[in-house]
Amino acid sequence: MRDVDWKISEFPAEHPDSAAILREYMDELASRYHGRPATPAEVDAALADEPSDGLAAPTGAFLVAYREGKPAGCVGVRMVGPGLSALTKVYVRPEHRGHGGGKVIVAAAEEAAKRLGSTRMRLDTRDDLVEARALYASMGYAEVEAFNNDQYAEHWFSKDLS
């Protein structure tokens, strides 16, 4: 089921809604990676390993998606070179999945990237994030050769935004 009751707001990563949803995102990533619930210390370490600095103009953007008036997801964009941006921290809270939020937030991130001067968006992701890989493919991202050596990256994608 898809609905259109999504609102996107741009906030600094330090904003209370941003910080709370980023913590949930990292908790889910760490829990899936370890195959068990992540400890608070593991979530803290993941947040430190994957900082959200640079996700504010002029080098990026951090977007919080709201559904039914409540924070429901997030996404980040970081400029990584002339005309080149990276999609990061794509997350929809479990209770809001299945309502089109993934496509809404990725599309909003693409628009933010274009405003920042990006003509190409790329991202990396893990093998276990099957839903994310399917989302990216459905939105025109093509799997490409590795462009970084991130220890958790197992798949790399790119999309022309021009």
C-alpha positions in Angstrom: 0.0 0.0 0.0 1.2 3.5 -0.8 -0.1 6.7 0.6 0.9 10.3 0.2 0.7 11.5 3.8 4.4 12.2 3.9 6.0 15.6 4.8 9.8 16.2 4.4 11.6 18.7 6.6 15.3 19.6 6.5 17.0 19.8 9.9 20.6 19.6 11.2 21.6 16.2 12.3 21.7 17.5 15.9 18.0 18.5 15.9 16.1 16.3 18.4 14.0 14.6 15.7 17.1 14.0 13.6 19.2 12.6 16.5 16.4 10.3 17.6 15.8 8.8 14.2 19.5 8.5 13.5 19.9 6.5 16.7 17.1 4.2 15.6 18.6 3.8 12.2 22.0 2.9 13.6 20.4 0.5 16.1 18.7 -1.4 13.3 21.8 -1.5 11.2 24.0 -2.7 14.1 21.3 -5.3 15.2 21.0 -6.7 11.6 24.8 -6.8 11.3 25.3 -8.6 14.5 22.2 -10.8 14.1 20.9 -9.8 17.6 19.8 -6.7 19.4 22.6 -4.1 19.5 23.8 -2.8 22.8 23.6 0.9 23.5 27.4 0.9 23.4 27.4 -0.7 20.0 24.9 1.9 18.7 27.1 4.7 20.2 30.1 3.2 18.4 28.2 3.0 15.1 27.1 6.6 15.4 30.8 7.6 16.1 32.0 5.5 13.2 29.5 7.0 10.8 29.3 10.7 11.7 26.6 12.9 10.3 28.8 15.9 9.9 28.7 17.4 6.5 24.9 16.7 6.2 24.1 20.4 6.1 24.4 23.1 3.5 26.6 23.8 1.6 28.1 20.3 1.8 24.9 18.3 2.3 21.5 17.9 3.7 19.7 15.9 6.3 16.0 15.3 5.8 13.4 13.9 8.3 10.2 12.4 6.9 7.0 12.7 8.8 3.9 10.6 8.4 0.8 11.3 10.4 2.7 14.1 12.1 5.4 11.9 13.6 9.0 11.3 12.5 8.9 8.3 10.3 12.2 8.2 8.4 15.3 10.0 7.4 17.9 10.4 4.7 21.2 12.2 4.2 23.0 13.7 1.3 26.7 14.6 1.3 28.6 16.2 -1.6 31.7 14.2 -2.2 33.1 15.9 -5.3 32.2 18.4 -8.0 28.7 17.4 -9.2 28.9 14.2 -7.1 26.8 13.4 -4.1 26.4 10.4 -1.8 23.1 9.1 -0.5 23.3 7.9 3.1 21.3 7.0 6.2 18.2 6.0 4.3 15.7 4.7 7.0 12.0 4.2 7.5 10.7 3.2 10.9 9.2 -0.3 10.8 5.7 0.8 11.6 5.7 3.1 8.6 7.1 0.7 6.0 4.9 -0.4 3.1 3.5 3.1 2.6 5.8 4.5 0.0 8.2 6.3 2.4 11.4 4.8 1.0 10.7 6.3 -2.5 9.5 9.6 -1.0 12.6 10.1 1.0 15.1 9.0 -1.7 13.3 11.3 -4.2 13.5 14.2 -1.7 17.2 13.4 -1.2 17.8 13.5 -5.0 16.1 17.0 -5.1 18.3 18.2 -2.3 21.3 16.9 -4.1 20.4 18.7 -7.2 20.0 22.0 -5.3 23.5 21.4 -3.9 24.8 21.0 -7.5 24.9 17.3 -7.9 24.4 15.6 -11.3 25.2 12.1 -10.0 24.2 10.4 -6.8 26.0 7.3 -5.6 25.7 5.0 -2.5 27.0 1.9 -1.0 25.2 -0.7 1.1 25.5 -4.1 2.6 24.4 -7.5 1.4 21.9 -8.1 4.2 20.0 -4.8 3.3 18.0 -6.6 0.6 15.0 -4.2 0.9 17.3 -1.2 0.4 18.9 -2.7 -2.7 15.5 -3.4 -4.2 14.4 0.2 -3.5 17.5 1.7 -5.2 17.1 -0.5 -8.2 13.4 0.4 -8.5 14.4 4.1 -8.5 16.9 3.8 -11.4 20.1 3.2 -9.4 22.5 0.9 -11.3 24.9 -1.4 -9.5 28.5 -0.3 -10.3 32.1 -1.2 -9.5 33.3 -0.4 -6.0 34.2 3.2 -5.6 35.3 3.1 -1.9 36.8 0.6 0.5 34.2 1.1 3.3 34.5 -2.0 5.6 30.7 -2.6 5.5 30.1 -1.9 1.8 29.3 -4.9 -0.4 27.2 -3.2 -3.1 27.7 0.1 -4.9 25.1 2.0 -6.8 25.0 5.2 -9.0 22.3 7.3 -10.7 22.5 10.2 -13.1 20.5 13.1 -11.7 20.8 15.5 -14.7 
